[in-house]
Each structure stands twice: as structure tokens, then as C-alpha cells.
């Protein structure tokens, strides 16, 4: 079957810019409110709230929650991957800086491009894109290795960085699973509902098992919960899955390099996080790699 997804147009680029701003800022709020409510508990609660909101949208649209379209098995898979990604994000923020998390998390487009290269002819990587892949992974190595021998807090930060990178891999796996299953043709709300519903159950269970249920009802805690639930987990994810249905997945990363830039800027500005030279160099290489992989059009048909 011919893939009718489009290259990026003005509408998609504008929407991606807004999403990058939102996603870059969310890590800062998660970290800022961590003293009052753990990042993992914030993520679990926002996921549960967003599940209810998306369920209401599906009901109003007349979309069945399971039905006979054969999507529920794929829905369980992406739900588990979604939960894994955000479990890793929540735990990562316990050990590392928000600026580090946002950079390593947004390596996801690289993993997506590599996976789809082997599965979909329309998404095969050109030689210049392979240069971008190698550059991005070189940036990851520099960001990790440029800080010397890990001791004390540095060892914890490196562990948090590693969890963030695994979260990026899990996000990439989720995107690939959506593209390569019946969910690729399902309504965006249904795909999102599967992820949120399964994710909410697993994440709340993880919070309970780990004993991270403490909550101080401070203004920053409530601000973070409202923003995470309504803007991030509800509105931005609906927009993301709509984009996945209409545009080539590897092309959607063309602006994703802005997310780590926004995230680092917000973290330094609002959280006073320090910047190491090796991390800056690694970030620049990762972002350049994402641009090459996701932004290259060359002479490929339909690009």
C-alpha cells in the first residue's frame, strides 16, 4: 500500500514549533515541583487526568474504546512502551538535571529514523542522514564521557543521563510501533487513549510500589499538575498523533532539535542549572544530527 503521508508544510512546521516549546518547558516544571511531588507521581497523575479527558473526547466523537478494528493488541504494546518511557523520565529527574534529560530524551527521532529505515521504503536514510546519525551518537558519547571519572553526585548524574537516553529509545519504539501497526490508521484520540490508559495504570502502580505518593499542595505543584495534564498529556499528544497520521515520521523531527535547545535554555534561566562545555558540544552534535536525519529531503520521491 502506498504511503500517502506528506513532507512538512507550513502548518506542520508551526505546530511542531509550538510542541517543541511545550515539551521543552515540561521538564523544567517537573523538576521545579519535585520537592513537593516527585516527577514520577506528577507524570502518573497527569496521565490519569488526561485519560479521562481523552475518553470524553472519544465518547463525544462516537469512537469505540476497543471495538472490532483489531487495534487493542497494538494498543497494549504502545501503552506499555509509553509507561516505560515516562517511568524512565520520572526516575531520571531524580538523579540528573532537567537540561540533560531533555537533550537525551529527544534523541528519539534518531532511533525512529533508524528503525523505519529498515521497514519502510519511503523512509530510507540517505548518505547525509547517516552522517547525522553518526554525529548524534558522537554527541551522546561526548556528553557522557566529557565529565571525567564518575564519583559521588557525578555518578548519580551519569545514571540519570543514561535513564534519559533509555527513555528516548522507548519513545522512539512507541512511535515505530504506532507507525507499523493498525494504529497507523486509527483515530489519533484512540491511539492516545490506549497509551494513556495503560500508562496511567502502570505508572500509578509504580508510584505506589516505590512509595512516591507524597504531595505538598503548593502553587508550583498545582501549576505543574495542571500544565502537565491539560497542555502536555492532552492537547500536545493529540496534536502529535495527528501529525504522525498525516506526515512522514522522520520529517517530523525537522524541528525537534529546538526542543532540547528550549529545554536547556529554560533550565538555565529558571532553574539556574550549570552548563558544562562537554555537554554543550554534545548537545550541538545531537541537534545537528537530528537536523540532518529529519530535515534532509534530497531528491527522494515525495520528499
C-alpha positions as CSV (number, residue, x, y, z in Angstrom):
1,X,0.0,0.0,0.0
2,X,1.3,3.4,-0.9
3,X,2.3,5.7,2.0
4,X,0.3,8.9,1.5
5,X,1.9,10.8,4.3
6,X,3.3,14.2,3.4
7,X,6.5,16.1,3.8
8,X,6.4,19.0,6.2
9,X,4.3,22.1,5.2
10,X,3.8,25.4,6.9
11,X,1.0,24.1,9.1
12,X,3.0,21.2,10.3
13,X,6.1,23.3,11.0
14,X,4.2,25.8,13.0
15,X,2.5,23.1,15.1
16,X,5.9,21.4,15.7
17,X,7.4,24.7,16.9
18,X,4.6,25.1,19.5
19,X,5.0,21.4,20.6
20,X,8.8,21.9,21.0
21,X,8.2,24.9,23.3
22,X,5.7,22.9,25.4
23,X,7.8,19.8,25.6
24,X,11.0,21.7,26.4
25,X,9.2,23.5,29.2
26,X,7.5,20.5,30.8
27,X,10.8,19.0,32.1
28,X,11.6,22.3,33.9
29,X,8.2,22.2,35.7
30,X,8.6,18.6,36.6
31,X,12.0,19.4,38.2
32,X,10.8,22.6,39.8
33,X,8.0,20.9,41.6
34,X,10.0,17.8,42.6
35,X,10.4,18.9,46.2
36,X,6.6,18.9,46.6
37,X,5.7,16.0,44.4
38,X,8.0,13.5,42.8
39,X,8.3,13.7,39.0
40,X,7.0,10.2,38.6
41,X,3.9,11.0,40.7
42,X,3.3,14.1,38.7
43,X,3.5,12.1,35.5
44,X,1.2,9.4,36.8
45,X,-1.4,11.9,37.9
46,X,-1.3,13.9,34.7
47,X,-1.6,10.6,32.7
48,X,-4.7,9.6,34.7
49,X,-6.3,13.0,34.2
50,X,-5.5,13.0,30.5
51,X,-7.0,9.5,30.2
52,X,-10.4,10.8,31.4
53,X,-10.2,13.9,29.1
54,X,-9.4,11.9,26.0
55,X,-12.0,9.3,26.9
56,X,-14.6,12.1,27.0
57,X,-13.4,13.3,23.6
58,X,-13.8,9.8,22.2
59,X,-17.3,9.5,23.6
60,X,-18.4,12.7,22.0
61,X,-16.8,11.7,18.7
62,X,-18.6,8.3,18.8
63,X,-15.2,6.4,18.8
64,X,-15.4,2.9,20.4
65,X,-12.8,2.3,23.1
66,X,-11.9,-1.2,21.9
67,X,-14.3,-2.2,19.1
68,X,-13.6,-4.8,16.4
69,X,-10.9,-3.0,14.4
70,X,-8.1,-5.1,15.8
71,X,-6.1,-2.3,17.4
72,X,-6.3,-3.3,21.0
73,X,-3.3,-5.6,21.0
74,X,-1.1,-2.9,19.4
75,X,-2.7,-0.5,21.9
76,X,-1.4,-2.6,24.8
77,X,2.1,-2.7,23.3
78,X,2.3,1.1,22.9
79,X,0.7,1.6,26.3
80,X,3.5,-0.5,28.0
81,X,6.2,1.4,26.0
82,X,4.6,4.7,26.9
83,X,4.6,3.7,30.6
84,X,8.3,2.6,30.3
85,X,9.3,5.9,28.7
86,X,7.7,8.0,31.4
87,X,8.9,5.8,34.2
88,X,12.4,6.3,33.0
89,X,11.8,10.1,32.7
90,X,10.5,10.3,36.2
91,X,13.4,8.4,37.6
92,X,15.9,10.2,35.5
93,X,14.9,13.6,37.0
94,X,15.7,12.2,40.5
95,X,19.4,12.0,39.5
96,X,20.2,14.4,36.7
97,X,19.4,17.9,35.5
98,X,16.3,18.9,33.5
99,X,18.6,20.2,30.8
100,X,20.4,16.8,30.5
101,X,17.1,14.9,30.4
102,X,15.6,17.0,27.6
103,X,18.7,16.5,25.4
104,X,19.0,12.8,25.8
105,X,15.2,12.2,25.6
106,X,15.0,13.9,22.3
107,X,17.4,11.5,20.6
108,X,14.1,9.6,19.9
109,X,13.9,10.8,16.2
110,X,17.3,9.2,15.6
111,X,16.0,5.8,16.9
112,X,12.8,6.2,14.9
113,X,14.7,7.0,11.7
114,X,17.0,4.0,12.1
115,X,14.1,1.6,12.7
116,X,11.9,2.9,9.9
117,X,14.9,2.8,7.5
118,X,14.7,-1.0,7.6
119,X,11.0,-1.3,7.4
120,X,9.5,1.4,5.1
121,X,10.9,2.2,1.7
122,X,9.6,5.8,1.9
123,X,11.7,6.4,5.0
124,X,15.1,5.0,3.8
125,X,18.1,7.1,5.0
126,X,20.3,8.9,2.5
127,X,24.1,9.0,3.0
128,X,23.9,12.5,4.5
129,X,21.4,11.3,7.0
130,X,23.8,8.5,8.1
131,X,26.3,11.3,8.8
132,X,23.7,12.8,11.0
133,X,23.1,9.5,12.9
134,X,26.9,9.2,13.5
135,X,27.1,12.8,14.6
136,X,24.3,12.4,17.0
137,X,25.8,9.4,18.6
138,X,29.2,11.1,18.8
139,X,27.4,13.9,20.6
140,X,26.0,11.4,23.1
141,X,29.4,10.0,23.8
142,X,31.0,13.4,24.3
143,X,28.2,14.5,26.6
144,X,28.7,11.3,28.7
145,X,32.5,11.0,28.6
146,X,33.5,14.6,28.8
147,X,32.9,14.9,32.5
148,X,35.7,12.7,33.7
149,X,35.7,9.8,36.2
150,X,32.2,9.4,37.8
151,X,32.3,9.9,41.6
152,X,29.6,10.9,44.1
153,X,27.0,13.1,42.7
154,X,28.6,12.9,39.2
155,X,27.9,9.1,39.2
156,X,24.3,9.7,40.0
157,X,24.0,12.3,37.3
158,X,25.5,9.9,34.7
159,X,23.0,7.3,35.8
160,X,20.2,9.8,35.4
161,X,21.6,10.7,31.9
162,X,21.6,7.0,31.0
163,X,17.9,6.6,32.1
164,X,17.0,9.7,30.0
165,X,18.7,8.1,26.9
166,X,16.7,4.9,27.5
167,X,13.6,7.0,27.7
168,X,14.4,8.4,24.3
169,X,14.8,4.9,23.0
170,X,11.4,3.9,24.5
171,X,9.8,7.0,22.9
172,X,11.3,6.0,19.6
173,X,10.0,2.4,20.0
174,X,6.5,3.8,20.7
175,X,6.5,5.9,17.6
176,X,7.7,3.0,15.4
177,X,5.0,0.7,17.0
178,X,2.3,3.2,16.1
179,X,3.5,3.5,12.5
180,X,3.9,-0.2,11.8
181,X,0.6,-1.5,13.3
182,X,-3.1,-0.9,12.7
183,X,-2.8,2.1,15.0
184,X,-1.3,3.9,12.0
185,X,-4.9,4.1,10.5
186,X,-6.7,4.6,13.8
187,X,-8.1,7.9,15.1
188,X,-5.4,9.9,17.0
189,X,-7.7,10.0,20.0
190,X,-7.9,6.2,20.1
191,X,-4.1,5.7,19.8
192,X,-3.6,8.3,22.6
193,X,-6.2,6.7,24.8
194,X,-4.5,3.3,24.6
195,X,-1.2,4.9,25.7
196,X,-2.7,7.0,28.5
197,X,-5.0,4.3,29.9
198,X,-2.4,1.6,30.1
199,X,0.3,4.1,31.1
200,X,-1.8,5.5,33.9
201,X,-2.4,2.1,35.5
202,X,1.2,1.0,35.3
203,X,2.6,4.4,36.4
204,X,0.3,4.7,39.4
205,X,1.3,1.1,40.3
206,X,4.9,2.1,40.1
207,X,4.4,5.1,42.3
208,X,2.7,3.0,45.0
209,X,5.3,0.3,44.9
210,X,8.2,2.8,45.1
211,X,6.4,4.8,47.9
212,X,6.5,8.1,46.0
213,X,3.0,9.2,46.9
214,X,3.9,12.3,49.0
215,X,2.2,15.6,47.9
216,X,2.6,19.1,49.2
217,X,-0.2,21.3,47.7
218,X,2.0,24.3,46.9
219,X,1.3,26.7,44.0
220,X,4.2,25.3,41.9
221,X,2.9,21.7,42.5
222,X,-0.6,22.6,41.3
223,X,0.7,24.7,38.4
224,X,2.8,21.8,37.2
225,X,-0.1,19.3,37.5
226,X,-2.5,21.5,35.6
227,X,0.0,22.3,32.8
228,X,1.2,18.6,32.6
229,X,-2.4,17.3,32.5
230,X,-4.2,19.7,30.2
231,X,-1.4,21.0,27.9
232,X,1.2,18.2,27.7
233,X,-0.7,14.9,28.1
234,X,-3.9,16.0,26.5
235,X,-3.5,18.8,23.9
236,X,0.1,18.2,22.8
237,X,-0.2,14.5,22.5
238,X,-3.4,14.7,20.4
239,X,-1.6,17.1,18.1
240,X,1.5,14.8,17.9
241,X,-0.6,11.8,16.9
242,X,-2.5,13.8,14.3
243,X,0.9,14.8,12.8
244,X,2.0,11.2,12.8
245,X,-1.1,10.2,10.8
246,X,-0.6,12.9,8.1
247,X,3.2,13.5,7.8
248,X,6.3,11.3,7.3
249,X,7.6,10.4,10.8
250,X,11.2,11.0,10.0
251,X,10.4,14.5,8.7
252,X,8.6,15.4,11.9
253,X,11.9,15.6,13.7
254,X,13.0,18.5,11.5
255,X,12.1,20.9,14.3
256,X,12.6,18.5,17.2
257,X,16.2,19.8,17.6
258,X,14.6,23.0,19.0
259,X,13.1,21.1,22.0
260,X,16.4,20.3,23.7
261,X,17.5,23.9,22.9
262,X,14.4,25.3,24.5
263,X,14.7,22.8,27.4
264,X,18.3,23.8,28.1
265,X,17.5,27.5,27.9
266,X,14.5,27.2,30.3
267,X,16.6,25.0,32.7
268,X,19.4,27.5,32.9
269,X,17.1,30.5,33.0
270,X,14.5,29.2,35.5
271,X,16.4,26.6,37.5
272,X,19.9,28.1,37.4
273,X,21.3,24.8,36.2
274,X,25.0,24.8,35.2
275,X,26.3,24.1,31.7
276,X,29.5,22.0,31.1
277,X,31.5,22.6,27.9
278,X,31.4,18.9,27.0
279,X,27.6,18.8,27.4
280,X,27.2,21.9,25.2
281,X,29.4,20.3,22.5
282,X,27.5,17.1,22.8
283,X,24.2,18.9,22.6
284,X,25.2,20.7,19.5
285,X,26.2,17.5,17.8
286,X,23.0,15.8,18.8
287,X,20.9,18.7,17.5
288,X,22.9,18.8,14.2
289,X,22.4,15.1,13.8
290,X,18.7,15.4,14.3
291,X,18.5,18.2,11.7
292,X,20.4,16.1,9.1
293,X,18.4,12.9,9.8
294,X,15.0,14.6,9.9
295,X,15.4,17.6,7.7
296,X,17.1,16.1,4.7
297,X,15.0,15.8,1.6
298,X,17.5,15.4,-1.2
299,X,15.9,14.0,-4.4
300,X,13.8,11.3,-2.8
301,X,10.3,10.8,-4.3
302,X,7.6,12.5,-2.3
303,X,10.1,14.4,-0.2
